[in-house]
């Protein structure tokens, strides 16, 4: 009987920096008309033909933003792209290009980095964006990934955070809290595994939650939906740090208040049942969980008829005058409770995967 061969591990140093870049990007193709020159020169060359250009960057650090004990490298590559595309879509724009820079320690063989880039490539293909550059270097602290996303939009379609108005409706896409609960499930199973490595977890009942944590999807579809409905939001932001934090950002920058209604928060049934299992308050999870990468935006009341009934959109409240503050209106008793920003803080929370 033949013994199984150990998986091949290729030392990255044997390729050198430019050889590594060439190897990792050889299967990426150019699809955007605005991409004149992609990977392979000192700079990428883009031609937006009169459109406004948007640029955003996010840095993901091992041990701060992700845990490789349960985050597959392919999923990590995909998620790193989603984090940035979501910011572009939150400006009501179309993403067109990305750059990817990585720093990695010598514990990662070439095959591991190939797996990471396979997730990046999958994201590029699914969301029709071009990889046009980046950088690679070594690290003594594990893996770091920095993605920059570039997008384009017509000037009158770009939506900012600071332009909400009193009496605007507050709208959210999708549902809330699932990514946070997916993280809680994975953390629990990691702790069980550390005690008993032979334990095989049954995660079937948490499939949706885990997918929302490990492989989130940016809401590119919402940009098209709003365009087709002829609705231009008066303000917009993506929900990476929790609904309450993002609503507060809009209010503070627009100098308005808001009322969010607890009974209007969209929750998936798996969120409700898992909150009960973990003895968590589902409203708290929805408000503060983070990493949902849904979009939160405001629209004029005159646009309500255009969006009502759309399964992707839920009106959860409205904007008020600044003096009224930012409040949650509770279910049943209709009490007004001040919103607090309790979501992810990258400079304080250093032991989570959010």
N, C-alpha and C positions, 0 to 999 in steps of 0.2 A: 504494500500500500504506500503510495507516494505521500510525503509530508507536504502540508500547505507551505508555500513560500511566503516569507514575510513581505509585506508591501514595500515597493520600491520607494526609497527616499533619496532625492537628489539634492546635494548641497547647493544652495543658491549662490554661494560665492564662486562656484565654478562657472556661472554664466556671466557674472559682472552686471553692473547696473543697467547698461544699455541692452545687453543680451536678455536680461530678465524682462525689461519693458517690451522688447520686441516679441519675446516668447508669449507673454501674457496677453498682448493685444493683437496677435496675428489673426484671430478669428472675428474681431470686431469689424463691422462694416459701416460705411457712411450712408445715412439715409436722409439727412436734412439738406435742403437746398441752400440753407444759410451757412453750411459748413464748407468753406473753401479749402482749408487744410486742417487735417486732424493730427494724430500722433505722428511724430517722426521729425519734427523740426524744433527750433528754439521756441516758437510760439504757434498756437493754433490761429487760424485766420477765419473770421466769421463775417458774413455780410447779411445784415438784417433788413436791408432794402427799406429804410425809413421807419421801421418799427422801433419802439423803445426796447432797450435791452435791460434785463433784470439779472442780477447775480446774487447768489446766496451760498454760504459755506457752513458746514457743520463738522465738528470733530468728535469722533467716537473713540473712547479710550478703554482698553481692557481693564476690568476690575471696577470701572466707574459706570460705563454705559452698557456693558455686556459681560456675560460670564460664559466662557467657552466650555464649561462642564456640561451645559445643556443647550448652548447656541451653536448649531452646526455652521461651519464656515460659509457654506453656500447661502444659507439663510442670512448670515451676517452681511455678506456682500450685497444681497438683494435689499435688505433693510437699510443699509447705509445710503443707498441710492434713494429709497422711498422718503427717508427723513428730509432730504434736500428737495426732491421734486414737490413734496407737499408744501414747502414754503413758496415755491413758484406758483402753484395752483392757488395758494391763499392770496395771491395778488391778482387773481382772475386772469392769469397769463398762461401761455403754453410753454412747457419746457422743451428745449431743443438740444442742448449739449451738457455734458458733465466732464469734470476732470477728477481724477482719483489719485491721492497721495497716500502712501502707506509707510509706516516705520515698523519693523518687526525684528524680533530677537532670533538668535541662531537656533532656537528650538523648532522653528518652522521650516520644514523642507519645501522644496519646490512644489511638490504635489499638494501640500496644504494651501499654498498661495494660489495654485491653479483652481482649487475648489472655491476659494474666496472669489476669484475673478469669474468663475462660472455663474455665480449668483449675480454679480455685477452685469455680466453680459445678458443674462436672462431679463434683468430689469430694463436694460437698454432696448432690447428687442421688443419687450411687451409695451413699453411706454414710448417707443419710437424716439429715443434720444441717442445722440452720438457721443462716444468717448473720444475726447479730443486732446487729452494730455494728462499730466500729473507728475508725480515724483516718487522715488523710493529711497529709503535710507534704513540704517540699522537702528535698533532700539535695545536698551538694557531693561526696559520695563514692560516687555510683552508686545502686544499689537496695538497700533494706533492707526486709524483710518480717517482721512480728511477728504470729503467730497465737496466739490463746488458745482453748483448747478446754474446753468444759464438759460434764460427764457426770453420770450419776446411777446409784446402785446401792443395793440393800438393805444395811443395816449388816452383816449376817452374811455377805455375799457379797464385800465389799471385801477385796482381797488386798494385803498390804504386802511390802516387801523384808526386813523384820527379824523375820520369824516362821517361818523355816525351822527344822527340827529335825533332830537327829542321826538317821541312817538313812533320812531321806526320800529319795525318788528324784528325780534331776535330769532334767528333760524339756525338750526344745526343739522348737519348731514348724518346719515347712518344711525348708529347707536353708541352708547357710552359705557365705559368701565370695563370692557372685556379684556383689553390688553393688560390692565393692572391685575386683574384676577388671574390671567394666564401666567403672569410673573409669580403670583403667590403660589399657584399650583406647582410650578417648576421649582421654586425655592423649597417647598415642602418635600417634593420628591427627591431633591438633591440631598436634603438632610436625612431622609430615610435611607438613601443609598449609602451615605457615609457611615451609617450605623450597620447596615446589612447590604454589602455589595451584591449579594445573590438575589436580592429582592427585585422582582420584575413589575414595575408599575403598570396599572391598567388606566390609561388616560383617555379612553374612548369617549367618556362622557364630558370631557373638557376640550374636545377637538377645536371647537370654534374659539375658545378663549386662548388656547396655546398658539393657534395660527395667528391670532391678532397680535400676540406678543412677538413671535418669532418671524412672522412673514406678513407684516402689515402691507396694506395697499394704499397708495396715495390717491386722492379723489380727483383724478384727471377728468373723470366723467362729469363732474359737477360743473366744470367750466363750460363744457359743451351744452349741458342741460340748461344752464342759465342763459347761454347765448341763444339757444333755440326758443326759450320762453321769452326772449327779449327783456330779460331782467338784468340790470347792472346793480350789484349790491352797493349800498352806501358805505360799507366798511366790511373788512373780512380779515380773519386770522385762522391759522390752523391750530388744532387742539393737540399740542405735544406735551404741554405742562399741566394739563387739567382744565376742565371747563371753567371753573371759578377763576383761575389765574388768567385765562385768556379773555374772559368777559371783563375782568377788571382792567386788563390792558386796553381794551377798546374804550371802556368808559373813561379811564384816566387820560388817554390821549385825545379823545373826542370831547372831553369836558361835559359828559352827560352821566346820568345814573341809569340803573336798569332794575327791572323786576323779572326774575326767573321763577317760573311756576313748577314746584316740585312734581305735581301730577302730570306735567307735560314732558318730563325727561324720558327720552327713548331708551329702553332697556331690553336687551335680548333675554329670553327665558333662561338661558344658561347663566347669565349674570345674576338673575334673581335667585336661582336655586343654589348657586355656588356661594353667594353672599350669606344665605341661610346656613350653609354647611360650615363656613368659616366664621360665622357669627359676626358678620360685617353689615353695616348699614348701607343698603344699595344706593341711597341718595348721596352719601358721603363718597362712595366709590365713584359714582358718576361725575360728581363735582370735582374731585381731586385726584383721580387715578392717573391720568396722563397717558401718553403714547397711543392714543386712539387714532391720531392723524386724520380725524374728521375735520370738516371746515365749519367755523362759526362765523355767521355774517348777519348783517342787518339789511333790511330792504324798506322802501317806502310802503306805507299802508296801501297805497294805490296799486301796488304790485301783488297784493295778497291773492287775488283771484287767479293770477297766473300760476302760483305755486301750490295752491291748496289741492290736497288730494295726491300730490306727487309722493310716491313711496320712499323717495330718497331724502325728503326734506320734512323737518318738524319745526313748527313755530313753538318756541319754549318760553317766550316772554316779549317784553317790549322795553324800549329805552324811555327814560324819564329825564326830568331836569337834574342838573348836577347836585343840587341841594338835597334832593330826595335820597341820594345815596344808592348803593348797589346792594340789592336784597334778594333773598330767596323767599318766596311766598309758599308757606308750608301746606301740605296736603291736608284737607279736612278742616283744620282750624283757621286757615288763611292768615296765620301770623307772619309778620315780616321779620326775617332774620338777616342781619348783615352778612354779605358774602365775605369770606376770607380766602386768601391765596395760600392753599396748603398743598399745592402740587409739587412737582419735581423742581428742585433747585440744584443746578449743576455744581454750584460752589459750596453747597452744604451737605447734600446727600451723597456720600461716597461709598455706600455699601449696598446699593441697589442696582437693578438692571434697567431702571426707567430712563 
